[in-house]
């Protein structure tokens, strides 16, 4: 029997989005809106960066994006 993965996605495809703005943000994701409060972080797949609204927030410096480092 093949060994089961701990994940249903590749951990290398996951990034951490951190709100670097002075207020709360509403991320317009393909799966629906997601609130990201000031100073908080959220893990998403890197494909979220393909959304124009998300890319605009990153380009404006309102959201920082870093690779997720799985500590398992």
PyMOL Python script that loads the backbone (N, CA, C, O; Angstrom):
from pymol import cmd

cmd.read_pdbstr("""\
ATOM      1  N   UNK A   1       0.851  -1.174   0.000  1.00  0.00           N
ATOM      2  CA  UNK A   1       0.000   0.000   0.000  1.00  0.00           C
ATOM      3  C   UNK A   1       0.899   1.241   0.000  1.00  0.00           C
ATOM      4  O   UNK A   1       1.844   1.315   0.785  1.00  0.00           O
ATOM      5  N   UNK A   2       0.612   2.224  -0.879  1.00  0.00           N
ATOM      6  CA  UNK A   2       1.437   3.432  -0.926  1.00  0.00           C
ATOM      7  C   UNK A   2       1.296   4.248   0.357  1.00  0.00           C
ATOM      8  O   UNK A   2       0.242   4.283   0.992  1.00  0.00           O
ATOM      9  N   UNK A   3       2.385   4.892   0.704  1.00  0.00           N
ATOM     10  CA  UNK A   3       2.391   5.735   1.897  1.00  0.00           C
ATOM     11  C   UNK A   3       1.550   6.980   1.652  1.00  0.00           C
ATOM     12  O   UNK A   3       1.678   7.616   0.605  1.00  0.00           O
ATOM     13  N   UNK A   4       0.692   7.337   2.602  1.00  0.00           N
ATOM     14  CA  UNK A   4      -0.169   8.524   2.470  1.00  0.00           C
ATOM     15  C   UNK A   4       0.593   9.781   2.842  1.00  0.00           C
ATOM     16  O   UNK A   4       1.343   9.806   3.818  1.00  0.00           O
ATOM     17  N   UNK A   5       0.394  10.801   2.069  1.00  0.00           N
ATOM     18  CA  UNK A   5       1.003  12.097   2.352  1.00  0.00           C
ATOM     19  C   UNK A   5       0.269  12.764   3.508  1.00  0.00           C
ATOM     20  O   UNK A   5      -0.921  12.530   3.716  1.00  0.00           O
ATOM     21  N   UNK A   6       0.979  13.589   4.251  1.00  0.00           N
ATOM     22  CA  UNK A   6       0.355  14.355   5.333  1.00  0.00           C
ATOM     23  C   UNK A   6      -0.518  15.478   4.779  1.00  0.00           C
ATOM     24  O   UNK A   6      -1.362  16.019   5.494  1.00  0.00           O
ATOM     25  N   UNK A   7      -0.318  15.831   3.504  1.00  0.00           N
ATOM     26  CA  UNK A   7      -1.000  16.970   2.907  1.00  0.00           C
ATOM     27  C   UNK A   7      -1.731  16.549   1.648  1.00  0.00           C
ATOM     28  O   UNK A   7      -1.332  15.594   0.983  1.00  0.00           O
ATOM     29  N   UNK A   8      -2.801  17.259   1.319  1.00  0.00           N
ATOM     30  CA  UNK A   8      -3.495  17.034   0.057  1.00  0.00           C
ATOM     31  C   UNK A   8      -3.017  18.034  -0.989  1.00  0.00           C
ATOM     32  O   UNK A   8      -3.551  18.073  -2.097  1.00  0.00           O
ATOM     33  N   UNK A   9      -2.019  18.840  -0.650  1.00  0.00           N
ATOM     34  CA  UNK A   9      -1.423  19.844  -1.529  1.00  0.00           C
ATOM     35  C   UNK A   9       0.064  19.837  -1.253  1.00  0.00           C
ATOM     36  O   UNK A   9       0.510  19.259  -0.261  1.00  0.00           O
ATOM     37  N   UNK A  10       0.830  20.467  -2.110  1.00  0.00           N
ATOM     38  CA  UNK A  10       2.276  20.529  -1.921  1.00  0.00           C
ATOM     39  C   UNK A  10       2.612  21.696  -0.994  1.00  0.00           C
ATOM     40  O   UNK A  10       2.241  22.833  -1.284  1.00  0.00           O
ATOM     41  N   UNK A  11       3.304  21.437   0.109  1.00  0.00           N
ATOM     42  CA  UNK A  11       3.664  22.539   1.018  1.00  0.00           C
ATOM     43  C   UNK A  11       4.466  23.646   0.336  1.00  0.00           C
ATOM     44  O   UNK A  11       4.416  24.795   0.774  1.00  0.00           O
ATOM     45  N   UNK A  12       5.198  23.327  -0.717  1.00  0.00           N
ATOM     46  CA  UNK A  12       5.962  24.359  -1.423  1.00  0.00           C
ATOM     47  C   UNK A  12       5.060  25.313  -2.187  1.00  0.00           C
ATOM     48  O   UNK A  12       5.512  26.380  -2.602  1.00  0.00           O
ATOM     49  N   UNK A  13       3.795  24.955  -2.384  1.00  0.00           N
ATOM     50  CA  UNK A  13       2.834  25.815  -3.071  1.00  0.00           C
ATOM     51  C   UNK A  13       2.117  26.767  -2.123  1.00  0.00           C
ATOM     52  O   UNK A  13       1.253  27.531  -2.554  1.00  0.00           O
ATOM     53  N   UNK A  14       2.462  26.732  -0.845  1.00  0.00           N
ATOM     54  CA  UNK A  14       1.768  27.537   0.162  1.00  0.00           C
ATOM     55  C   UNK A  14       2.631  28.742   0.542  1.00  0.00           C
ATOM     56  O   UNK A  14       3.841  28.625   0.737  1.00  0.00           O
ATOM     57  N   UNK A  15       1.980  29.895   0.642  1.00  0.00           N
ATOM     58  CA  UNK A  15       2.652  31.123   1.066  1.00  0.00           C
ATOM     59  C   UNK A  15       1.878  31.742   2.222  1.00  0.00           C
ATOM     60  O   UNK A  15       0.698  31.455   2.424  1.00  0.00           O
ATOM     61  N   UNK A  16       2.551  32.580   2.961  1.00  0.00           N
ATOM     62  CA  UNK A  16       1.933  33.306   4.062  1.00  0.00           C
ATOM     63  C   UNK A  16       1.709  34.749   3.631  1.00  0.00           C
ATOM     64  O   UNK A  16       2.648  35.440   3.236  1.00  0.00           O
ATOM     65  N   UNK A  17       0.469  35.196   3.709  1.00  0.00           N
ATOM     66  CA  UNK A  17       0.106  36.582   3.413  1.00  0.00           C
ATOM     67  C   UNK A  17      -0.011  37.305   4.748  1.00  0.00           C
ATOM     68  O   UNK A  17      -0.712  36.831   5.643  1.00  0.00           O
ATOM     69  N   UNK A  18       0.659  38.437   4.898  1.00  0.00           N
ATOM     70  CA  UNK A  18       0.588  39.228   6.123  1.00  0.00           C
ATOM     71  C   UNK A  18       0.111  40.631   5.780  1.00  0.00           C
ATOM     72  O   UNK A  18       0.636  41.271   4.869  1.00  0.00           O
ATOM     73  N   UNK A  19      -0.881  41.101   6.513  1.00  0.00           N
ATOM     74  CA  UNK A  19      -1.415  42.443   6.297  1.00  0.00           C
ATOM     75  C   UNK A  19      -0.421  43.451   6.874  1.00  0.00           C
ATOM     76  O   UNK A  19      -0.232  43.521   8.088  1.00  0.00           O
ATOM     77  N   UNK A  20       0.210  44.227   5.998  1.00  0.00           N
ATOM     78  CA  UNK A  20       1.181  45.238   6.404  1.00  0.00           C
ATOM     79  C   UNK A  20       0.578  46.641   6.341  1.00  0.00           C
ATOM     80  O   UNK A  20       1.300  47.627   6.494  1.00  0.00           O
ATOM     81  N   UNK A  21      -0.717  46.744   6.121  1.00  0.00           N
ATOM     82  CA  UNK A  21      -1.371  48.052   6.011  1.00  0.00           C
ATOM     83  C   UNK A  21      -1.805  48.544   7.394  1.00  0.00           C
ATOM     84  O   UNK A  21      -1.621  47.864   8.403  1.00  0.00           O
ATOM     85  N   UNK A  22      -2.381  49.735   7.408  1.00  0.00           N
ATOM     86  CA  UNK A  22      -2.858  50.334   8.659  1.00  0.00           C
ATOM     87  C   UNK A  22      -4.299  49.978   8.980  1.00  0.00           C
ATOM     88  O   UNK A  22      -4.853  50.481   9.958  1.00  0.00           O
ATOM     89  N   UNK A  23      -4.912  49.124   8.181  1.00  0.00           N
ATOM     90  CA  UNK A  23      -6.304  48.766   8.419  1.00  0.00           C
ATOM     91  C   UNK A  23      -6.580  47.328   8.026  1.00  0.00           C
ATOM     92  O   UNK A  23      -5.686  46.604   7.586  1.00  0.00           O
ATOM     93  N   UNK A  24      -7.817  46.930   8.189  1.00  0.00           N
ATOM     94  CA  UNK A  24      -8.234  45.585   7.793  1.00  0.00           C
ATOM     95  C   UNK A  24      -8.445  45.552   6.282  1.00  0.00           C
ATOM     96  O   UNK A  24      -8.832  46.551   5.676  1.00  0.00           O
ATOM     97  N   UNK A  25      -8.186  44.388   5.681  1.00  0.00           N
ATOM     98  CA  UNK A  25      -8.335  44.231   4.242  1.00  0.00           C
ATOM     99  C   UNK A  25      -9.348  43.135   3.942  1.00  0.00           C
ATOM    100  O   UNK A  25      -9.527  42.210   4.734  1.00  0.00           O
ATOM    101  N   UNK A  26      -9.998  43.244   2.809  1.00  0.00           N
ATOM    102  CA  UNK A  26     -10.875  42.198   2.321  1.00  0.00           C
ATOM    103  C   UNK A  26     -10.245  41.661   1.044  1.00  0.00           C
ATOM    104  O   UNK A  26     -10.221  42.338   0.016  1.00  0.00           O
ATOM    105  N   UNK A  27      -9.734  40.431   1.123  1.00  0.00           N
ATOM    106  CA  UNK A  27      -9.085  39.808  -0.026  1.00  0.00           C
ATOM    107  C   UNK A  27     -10.148  39.197  -0.930  1.00  0.00           C
ATOM    108  O   UNK A  27     -11.009  38.447  -0.470  1.00  0.00           O
ATOM    109  N   UNK A  28     -10.085  39.518  -2.201  1.00  0.00           N
ATOM    110  CA  UNK A  28     -11.043  39.008  -3.175  1.00  0.00           C
ATOM    111  C   UNK A  28     -10.437  37.761  -3.818  1.00  0.00           C
ATOM    112  O   UNK A  28      -9.765  37.845  -4.846  1.00  0.00           O
ATOM    113  N   UNK A  29     -10.682  36.613  -3.207  1.00  0.00           N
ATOM    114  CA  UNK A  29     -10.131  35.344  -3.668  1.00  0.00           C
ATOM    115  C   UNK A  29     -11.116  34.632  -4.582  1.00  0.00           C
ATOM    116  O   UNK A  29     -12.312  34.924  -4.561  1.00  0.00           O
ATOM    117  N   UNK A  30     -10.618  33.703  -5.381  1.00  0.00           N
ATOM    118  CA  UNK A  30     -11.477  32.926  -6.272  1.00  0.00           C
ATOM    119  C   UNK A  30     -12.507  32.124  -5.474  1.00  0.00           C
ATOM    120  O   UNK A  30     -13.608  31.865  -5.960  1.00  0.00           O
ATOM    121  N   UNK A  31     -12.149  31.735  -4.254  1.00  0.00           N
ATOM    122  CA  UNK A  31     -13.064  30.951  -3.410  1.00  0.00           C
ATOM    123  C   UNK A  31     -14.045  31.832  -2.637  1.00  0.00           C
ATOM    124  O   UNK A  31     -14.936  31.327  -1.955  1.00  0.00           O
ATOM    125  N   UNK A  32     -13.877  33.145  -2.745  1.00  0.00           N
ATOM    126  CA  UNK A  32     -14.756  34.073  -2.050  1.00  0.00           C
ATOM    127  C   UNK A  32     -13.954  35.070  -1.235  1.00  0.00           C
ATOM    128  O   UNK A  32     -12.737  34.927  -1.120  1.00  0.00           O
ATOM    129  N   UNK A  33     -14.600  36.070  -0.669  1.00  0.00           N
ATOM    130  CA  UNK A  33     -13.891  37.084   0.100  1.00  0.00           C
ATOM    131  C   UNK A  33     -13.328  36.517   1.402  1.00  0.00           C
ATOM    132  O   UNK A  33     -13.917  35.636   2.027  1.00  0.00           O
ATOM    133  N   UNK A  34     -12.173  37.050   1.788  1.00  0.00           N
ATOM    134  CA  UNK A  34     -11.517  36.638   3.031  1.00  0.00           C
ATOM    135  C   UNK A  34     -10.997  37.892   3.729  1.00  0.00           C
ATOM    136  O   UNK A  34     -10.229  38.657   3.147  1.00  0.00           O
ATOM    137  N   UNK A  35     -11.412  38.096   4.955  1.00  0.00           N
ATOM    138  CA  UNK A  35     -10.950  39.257   5.718  1.00  0.00           C
ATOM    139  C   UNK A  35      -9.571  38.975   6.280  1.00  0.00           C
ATOM    140  O   UNK A  35      -9.317  37.894   6.811  1.00  0.00           O
ATOM    141  N   UNK A  36      -8.680  39.954   6.160  1.00  0.00           N
ATOM    142  CA  UNK A  36      -7.335  39.864   6.725  1.00  0.00           C
ATOM    143  C   UNK A  36      -7.115  41.096   7.590  1.00  0.00           C
ATOM    144  O   UNK A  36      -6.865  42.190   7.084  1.00  0.00           O
ATOM    145  N   UNK A  37      -7.213  40.904   8.895  1.00  0.00           N
ATOM    146  CA  UNK A  37      -7.102  42.017   9.835  1.00  0.00           C
ATOM    147  C   UNK A  37      -5.675  42.564   9.903  1.00  0.00           C
ATOM    148  O   UNK A  37      -4.710  41.867   9.591  1.00  0.00           O
ATOM    149  N   UNK A  38      -5.567  43.810  10.314  1.00  0.00           N
ATOM    150  CA  UNK A  38      -4.287  44.506  10.442  1.00  0.00           C
ATOM    151  C   UNK A  38      -3.306  43.671  11.271  1.00  0.00           C
ATOM    152  O   UNK A  38      -3.623  43.238  12.379  1.00  0.00           O
ATOM    153  N   UNK A  39      -2.103  43.451  10.713  1.00  0.00           N
ATOM    154  CA  UNK A  39      -1.050  42.740  11.419  1.00  0.00           C
ATOM    155  C   UNK A  39      -1.203  41.218  11.447  1.00  0.00           C
ATOM    156  O   UNK A  39      -0.326  40.528  11.966  1.00  0.00           O
ATOM    157  N   UNK A  40      -2.285  40.687  10.908  1.00  0.00           N
ATOM    158  CA  UNK A  40      -2.533  39.238  10.942  1.00  0.00           C
ATOM    159  C   UNK A  40      -2.001  38.573   9.679  1.00  0.00           C
ATOM    160  O   UNK A  40      -1.757  39.229   8.666  1.00  0.00           O
ATOM    161  N   UNK A  41      -1.826  37.255   9.761  1.00  0.00           N
ATOM    162  CA  UNK A  41      -1.332  36.474   8.629  1.00  0.00           C
ATOM    163  C   UNK A  41      -2.314  35.379   8.273  1.00  0.00           C
ATOM    164  O   UNK A  41      -3.136  34.958   9.087  1.00  0.00           O
ATOM    165  N   UNK A  42      -2.207  34.930   7.039  1.00  0.00           N
ATOM    166  CA  UNK A  42      -3.095  33.908   6.501  1.00  0.00           C
ATOM    167  C   UNK A  42      -2.282  33.071   5.529  1.00  0.00           C
ATOM    168  O   UNK A  42      -1.542  33.616   4.711  1.00  0.00           O
ATOM    169  N   UNK A  43      -2.411  31.754   5.610  1.00  0.00           N
ATOM    170  CA  UNK A  43      -1.733  30.875   4.657  1.00  0.00           C
ATOM    171  C   UNK A  43      -2.686  30.532   3.521  1.00  0.00           C
ATOM    172  O   UNK A  43      -3.829  30.131   3.742  1.00  0.00           O
ATOM    173  N   UNK A  44      -2.185  30.699   2.300  1.00  0.00           N
ATOM    174  CA  UNK A  44      -2.950  30.401   1.093  1.00  0.00           C
ATOM    175  C   UNK A  44      -2.034  29.738   0.080  1.00  0.00           C
ATOM    176  O   UNK A  44      -0.812  29.802   0.207  1.00  0.00           O
ATOM    177  N   UNK A  45      -2.615  29.107  -0.918  1.00  0.00           N
ATOM    178  CA  UNK A  45      -1.781  28.601  -2.000  1.00  0.00           C
ATOM    179  C   UNK A  45      -1.289  29.782  -2.827  1.00  0.00           C
ATOM    180  O   UNK A  45      -1.951  30.816  -2.918  1.00  0.00           O
ATOM    181  N   UNK A  46      -0.130  29.610  -3.421  1.00  0.00           N
ATOM    182  CA  UNK A  46       0.488  30.693  -4.184  1.00  0.00           C
ATOM    183  C   UNK A  46      -0.356  31.121  -5.377  1.00  0.00           C
ATOM    184  O   UNK A  46      -0.153  32.210  -5.913  1.00  0.00           O
ATOM    185  N   UNK A  47      -1.291  30.291  -5.798  1.00  0.00           N
ATOM    186  CA  UNK A  47      -2.149  30.653  -6.930  1.00  0.00           C
ATOM    187  C   UNK A  47      -3.011  31.880  -6.624  1.00  0.00           C
ATOM    188  O   UNK A  47      -3.535  32.508  -7.544  1.00  0.00           O
ATOM    189  N   UNK A  48      -3.164  32.225  -5.357  1.00  0.00           N
ATOM    190  CA  UNK A  48      -3.917  33.432  -4.996  1.00  0.00           C
ATOM    191  C   UNK A  48      -3.259  34.676  -5.585  1.00  0.00           C
ATOM    192  O   UNK A  48      -3.926  35.683  -5.819  1.00  0.00           O
ATOM    193  N   UNK A  49      -1.940  34.603  -5.825  1.00  0.00           N
ATOM    194  CA  UNK A  49      -1.232  35.740  -6.409  1.00  0.00           C
ATOM    195  C   UNK A  49      -1.633  35.986  -7.861  1.00  0.00           C
ATOM    196  O   UNK A  49      -1.312  37.031  -8.427  1.00  0.00           O
ATOM    197  N   UNK A  50      -2.330  35.032  -8.460  1.00  0.00           N
ATOM    198  CA  UNK A  50      -2.816  35.200  -9.831  1.00  0.00           C
ATOM    199  C   UNK A  50      -4.044  36.111  -9.899  1.00  0.00           C
ATOM    200  O   UNK A  50      -4.420  36.567 -10.978  1.00  0.00           O
ATOM    201  N   UNK A  51      -4.662  36.373  -8.760  1.00  0.00           N
ATOM    202  CA  UNK A  51      -5.835  37.246  -8.714  1.00  0.00           C
ATOM    203  C   UNK A  51      -5.377  38.710  -8.814  1.00  0.00           C
ATOM    204  O   UNK A  51      -4.546  39.144  -8.017  1.00  0.00           O
ATOM    205  N   UNK A  52      -5.904  39.473  -9.774  1.00  0.00           N
ATOM    206  CA  UNK A  52      -5.463  40.860  -9.944  1.00  0.00           C
ATOM    207  C   UNK A  52      -5.598  41.714  -8.685  1.00  0.00           C
ATOM    208  O   UNK A  52      -4.719  42.528  -8.401  1.00  0.00           O
ATOM    209  N   UNK A  53      -6.668  41.546  -7.938  1.00  0.00           N
ATOM    210  CA  UNK A  53      -6.870  42.354  -6.732  1.00  0.00           C
ATOM    211  C   UNK A  53      -5.809  42.033  -5.673  1.00  0.00           C
ATOM    212  O   UNK A  53      -5.344  42.927  -4.966  1.00  0.00           O
ATOM    213  N   UNK A  54      -5.432  40.765  -5.569  1.00  0.00           N
ATOM    214  CA  UNK A  54      -4.402  40.364  -4.607  1.00  0.00           C
ATOM    215  C   UNK A  54      -3.058  40.905  -5.054  1.00  0.00           C
ATOM    216  O   UNK A  54      -2.304  41.454  -4.250  1.00  0.00           O
ATOM    217  N   UNK A  55      -2.756  40.752  -6.340  1.00  0.00           N
ATOM    218  CA  UNK A  55      -1.480  41.250  -6.874  1.00  0.00           C
ATOM    219  C   UNK A  55      -1.364  42.753  -6.652  1.00  0.00           C
ATOM    220  O   UNK A  55      -0.272  43.236  -6.349  1.00  0.00           O
ATOM    221  N   UNK A  56      -2.449  43.508  -6.790  1.00  0.00           N
ATOM    222  CA  UNK A  56      -2.434  44.958  -6.583  1.00  0.00           C
ATOM    223  C   UNK A  56      -2.099  45.292  -5.129  1.00  0.00           C
ATOM    224  O   UNK A  56      -1.346  46.230  -4.866  1.00  0.00           O
ATOM    225  N   UNK A  57      -2.652  44.531  -4.189  1.00  0.00           N
ATOM    226  CA  UNK A  57      -2.344  44.762  -2.769  1.00  0.00           C
ATOM    227  C   UNK A  57      -0.879  44.474  -2.465  1.00  0.00           C
ATOM    228  O   UNK A  57      -0.245  45.196  -1.695  1.00  0.00           O
ATOM    229  N   UNK A  58      -0.349  43.423  -3.067  1.00  0.00           N
ATOM    230  CA  UNK A  58       1.067  43.081  -2.864  1.00  0.00           C
ATOM    231  C   UNK A  58       1.953  44.160  -3.471  1.00  0.00           C
ATOM    232  O   UNK A  58       2.903  44.619  -2.837  1.00  0.00           O
ATOM    233  N   UNK A  59       1.642  44.565  -4.704  1.00  0.00           N
ATOM    234  CA  UNK A  59       2.429  45.593  -5.389  1.00  0.00           C
ATOM    235  C   UNK A  59       2.391  46.925  -4.646  1.00  0.00           C
ATOM    236  O   UNK A  59       3.363  47.679  -4.688  1.00  0.00           O
ATOM    237  N   UNK A  60       1.287  47.223  -3.970  1.00  0.00           N
ATOM    238  CA  UNK A  60       1.153  48.466  -3.207  1.00  0.00           C
ATOM    239  C   UNK A  60       1.823  48.375  -1.834  1.00  0.00           C
ATOM    240  O   UNK A  60       1.895  49.371  -1.114  1.00  0.00           O
ATOM    241  N   UNK A  61       2.312  47.188  -1.466  1.00  0.00           N
ATOM    242  CA  UNK A  61       2.976  47.016  -0.174  1.00  0.00           C
ATOM    243  C   UNK A  61       2.022  46.833   0.987  1.00  0.00           C
ATOM    244  O   UNK A  61       2.445  46.866   2.143  1.00  0.00           O
ATOM    245  N   UNK A  62       0.743  46.639   0.703  1.00  0.00           N
ATOM    246  CA  UNK A  62      -0.234  46.463   1.774  1.00  0.00           C
ATOM    247  C   UNK A  62      -0.242  45.040   2.309  1.00  0.00           C
ATOM    248  O   UNK A  62      -0.659  44.796   3.442  1.00  0.00           O
ATOM    249  N   UNK A  63       0.226  44.089   1.480  1.00  0.00           N
ATOM    250  CA  UNK A  63       0.301  42.687   1.885  1.00  0.00           C
ATOM    251  C   UNK A  63       1.706  42.180   1.586  1.00  0.00           C
ATOM    252  O   UNK A  63       2.219  42.348   0.479  1.00  0.00           O
ATOM    253  N   UNK A  64       2.324  41.555   2.594  1.00  0.00           N
ATOM    254  CA  UNK A  64       3.632  40.922   2.406  1.00  0.00           C
ATOM    255  C   UNK A  64       3.396  39.436   2.160  1.00  0.00           C
ATOM    256  O   UNK A  64       2.517  38.829   2.773  1.00  0.00           O
ATOM    257  N   UNK A  65       4.182  38.858   1.264  1.00  0.00           N
ATOM    258  CA  UNK A  65       4.061  37.441   0.937  1.00  0.00           C
ATOM    259  C   UNK A  65       5.402  36.760   1.189  1.00  0.00           C
ATOM    260  O   UNK A  65       6.444  37.210   0.714  1.00  0.00           O
ATOM    261  N   UNK A  66       5.352  35.675   1.939  1.00  0.00           N
ATOM    262  CA  UNK A  66       6.554  34.898   2.229  1.00  0.00           C
ATOM    263  C   UNK A  66       6.246  33.420   2.039  1.00  0.00           C
ATOM    264  O   UNK A  66       5.103  33.002   2.223  1.00  0.00           O
ATOM    265  N   UNK A  67       7.249  32.619   1.673  1.00  0.00           N
ATOM    266  CA  UNK A  67       7.018  31.173   1.586  1.00  0.00           C
ATOM    267  C   UNK A  67       6.656  30.621   2.963  1.00  0.00           C
ATOM    268  O   UNK A  67       7.169  31.083   3.982  1.00  0.00           O
ATOM    269  N   UNK A  68       5.781  29.645   2.978  1.00  0.00           N
ATOM    270  CA  UNK A  68       5.424  28.989   4.236  1.00  0.00           C
ATOM    271  C   UNK A  68       6.471  27.931   4.515  1.00  0.00           C
ATOM    272  O   UNK A  68       6.781  27.108   3.653  1.00  0.00           O
ATOM    273  N   UNK A  69       7.009  27.953   5.709  1.00  0.00           N
ATOM    274  CA  UNK A  69       8.008  26.964   6.102  1.00  0.00           C
ATOM    275  C   UNK A  69       7.352  25.966   7.038  1.00  0.00           C
ATOM    276  O   UNK A  69       7.116  26.247   8.213  1.00  0.00           O
ATOM    277  N   UNK A  70       7.066  24.804   6.494  1.00  0.00           N
ATOM    278  CA  UNK A  70       6.448  23.741   7.268  1.00  0.00           C
ATOM    279  C   UNK A  70       7.435  23.238   8.308  1.00  0.00           C
ATOM    280  O   UNK A  70       8.560  22.871   7.967  1.00  0.00           O
ATOM    281  N   UNK A  71       7.041  23.217   9.535  1.00  0.00           N
ATOM    282  CA  UNK A  71       7.932  22.808  10.623  1.00  0.00           C
ATOM    283  C   UNK A  71       7.694  21.371  11.053  1.00  0.00           C
ATOM    284  O   UNK A  71       8.149  20.963  12.122  1.00  0.00           O
ATOM    285  N   UNK A  72       6.988  20.594  10.235  1.00  0.00           N
ATOM    286  CA  UNK A  72       6.729  19.177  10.580  1.00  0.00           C
ATOM    287  C   UNK A  72       7.901  18.336  10.254  1.00  0.00           C
ATOM    288  O   UNK A  72       7.871  17.124  10.473  1.00  0.00           O
TER     289      UNK A  72
END
""", "prot")
cmd.dss("prot")
cmd.show_as("cartoon", "prot")
cmd.util.cbc("prot")
cmd.orient("prot")
